[in-house]
Amino acid sequence: MTRLSTAITLSGGAEIPRYGFGTFKIDDDGAQAAVETALATGYRLVDTAVGYQNEVGVGRAIAASGLKREEVFLTSKVWEHGYDDVRRNLRESLERLGTDYLDLYLLHWPRPGVDLYVESWRALVDARAEGLIRSAGVSNFTVDHLARVEAETGAAPEVNQVELHPYFSQPELRAYHDEHAIATESWGPLALRGGGLFEDPAVQAVAEAHGRTPAQVVLRWNLQRGNVVIPKSVTPERIRENWEVLDFELPQSDLEKIDALDTGVRQGGDPLEVGN
């Protein structure tokens, strides 16, 4: 990489790769094929979730890769809340993935209407202490959710995986993360449903200047803004194209042009509403 670290050391001590592979909306067979391609290409972070219903396929891909288990940073996420339900889900995920530990386990959504996310977070903290997971984090948490779990348990999440792309770059949340040693991981880094991002004149101009695709420029912007990034694709050519963002650098002026695209409007689910 050009002036870009290959990994971030999380607050608990584990190293998470800066660049990984997402598997949202891919079934077991598709996930196995896509993850096998990703691992062969060079990706070493793989992200799945109970709700994606593809943990079996992801596990098969890792087993078929020829890589040692410790060479792949494996993340999954839990949807159900409640201490016992989280622990049960973790055991089931480990079985489906064919592993005895996860590198990172996340609460998938805060689900504030259910109001069990603090209790659920305690289950992750305990699982980390027992060695079932190396790192514990959350997904789609707001500043208020993060502050509450830390205040009531004394333990801040190591990662918050959130919607983050040029149209919704969440600067206030990222600043909070920096203040509390929480790594920012961006899902949907290329914006959801296209959203016109690749046709945006600013993105196209930067891409043309660097001889890159709009997708590569957006992914590189996300990396240079300090985030862990997990693009997803099922197309081998696109999986490999997305990987080719590690050998060029955007100058500050280009980063600021892309920063200026922020609308402050989510394209995905609202953390105050999803799962209540």
MODARA-V809947 format. One record per residue. RES is the residue in one small letter. SS is DSSP state (H for helix, E for strand, - for the rest). PSI is psi in whole degrees, -180 to 180 (* if undefined). Layout:
[[RES/SS/PSI] [RES/SS/PSI]]
This chain:
[[m/-/156] [t/-/110] [r/-/43] [l/-/122] [s/-/149] [t/-/-13] [a/E/159] [i/E/134] [t/E/118] [l/-/165] [s/-/-25] [g/-/-4] [g/-/-18] [a/-/151] [e/E/127] [i/E/131] [p/E/145] [r/-/-22] [y/E/127] [g/E/-165] [f/E/125] [g/E/157] [t/-/21] [f/-/136] [k/-/38] [i/-/129] [d/-/178] [d/H/-50] [d/H/-44] [g/H/-38] [a/H/-41] [q/H/-47] [a/H/-44] [a/H/-43] [v/H/-37] [e/H/-43] [t/H/-44] [a/H/-46] [l/H/-38] [a/H/-29] [t/H/-31] [g/-/-11] [y/-/142] [r/-/4] [l/E/125] [v/E/130] [d/E/127] [t/-/-170] [a/-/154] [v/H/-44] [g/H/-18] [y/H/-19] [q/-/40] [n/-/17] [e/H/-34] [v/H/-46] [g/H/-40] [v/H/-45] [g/H/-40] [r/H/-39] [a/H/-43] [i/H/-42] [a/H/-36] [a/H/-11] [s/-/-23] [g/-/-3] [l/-/150] [k/-/150] [r/H/-40] [e/H/-9] [e/H/-10] [v/-/126] [f/E/109] [l/E/125] [t/E/138] [s/E/169] [k/E/148] [v/E/136] [w/-/-45] [e/-/147] [h/-/163] [g/-/137] [y/H/-53] [d/H/-37] [d/H/-39] [v/H/-45] [r/H/-41] [r/H/-44] [n/H/-39] [l/H/-47] [r/H/-42] [e/H/-38] [s/H/-43] [l/H/-40] [e/H/-46] [r/H/-38] [l/H/-12] [g/-/40] [t/-/163] [d/-/4] [y/-/159] [l/E/147] [d/-/-30] [l/E/133] [y/E/133] [l/E/144] [l/E/122] [h/-/-41] [w/-/153] [p/-/-30] [r/-/59] [p/-/-25] [g/-/-28] [v/-/-34] [d/-/46] [l/-/16] [y/H/-26] [v/H/-47] [e/H/-41] [s/H/-38] [w/H/-39] [r/H/-34] [a/H/-38] [l/H/-41] [v/H/-42] [d/H/-40] [a/H/-36] [r/H/-42] [a/H/-30] [e/-/-6] [g/-/6] [l/-/-27] [i/E/146] [r/-/-31] [s/-/148] [a/E/136] [g/E/-169] [v/E/171] [s/E/136] [n/-/26] [f/-/141] [t/-/174] [v/H/-43] [d/H/-42] [h/H/-45] [l/H/-45] [a/H/-38] [r/H/-45] [v/H/-37] [e/H/-41] [a/H/-37] [e/H/-16] [t/H/-15] [g/-/7] [a/-/120] [a/-/145] [p/-/148] [e/-/-25] [v/E/144] [n/E/113] [q/E/118] [v/E/159] [e/E/126] [l/-/118] [h/E/175] [p/-/-29] [y/-/-14] [f/E/83] [s/-/-5] [q/-/54] [p/H/-36] [e/H/-42] [l/H/-42] [r/H/-36] [a/H/-40] [y/H/-44] [h/H/-47] [d/H/-39] [e/H/-25] [h/-/18] [a/-/40] [i/-/125] [a/E/138] [t/E/124] [e/E/128] [s/E/122] [w/E/156] [g/-/41] [p/-/-16] [l/-/15] [a/-/152] [l/-/144] [r/-/34] [g/-/-64] [g/-/9] [g/-/5] [l/H/-43] [f/H/-21] [e/H/-3] [d/-/130] [p/H/-38] [a/H/-44] [v/H/-43] [q/H/-39] [a/H/-43] [v/H/-41] [a/H/-44] [e/H/-40] [a/H/-29] [h/H/0] [g/-/37] [r/-/168] [t/-/158] [p/H/-39] [a/H/-43] [q/H/-39] [v/H/-43] [v/H/-41] [l/H/-40] [r/H/-40] [w/H/-46] [n/H/-42] [l/H/-45] [q/H/-16] [r/-/7] [g/-/9] [n/-/154] [v/E/135] [v/E/134] [i/E/73] [p/E/156] [k/-/141] [s/-/156] [v/-/-2] [t/-/120] [p/H/-42] [e/H/-40] [r/H/-37] [i/H/-44] [r/H/-39] [e/H/-43] [n/H/-28] [w/H/-25] [e/-/55] [v/-/10] [l/-/-1] [d/-/21] [f/-/168] [e/-/137] [l/-/131] [p/-/164] [q/H/-38] [s/H/-38] [d/H/-39] [l/H/-42] [e/H/-34] [k/H/-40] [i/H/-36] [d/H/-39] [a/-/-9] [l/-/-9] [d/-/127] [t/-/-15] [g/-/12] [v/-/125] [r/-/148] [q/-/-23] [g/-/-162] [g/-/154] [d/-/123] [p/-/-20] [l/-/-10] [e/-/-35] [v/-/130] [g/-/13] [n/-/*]]
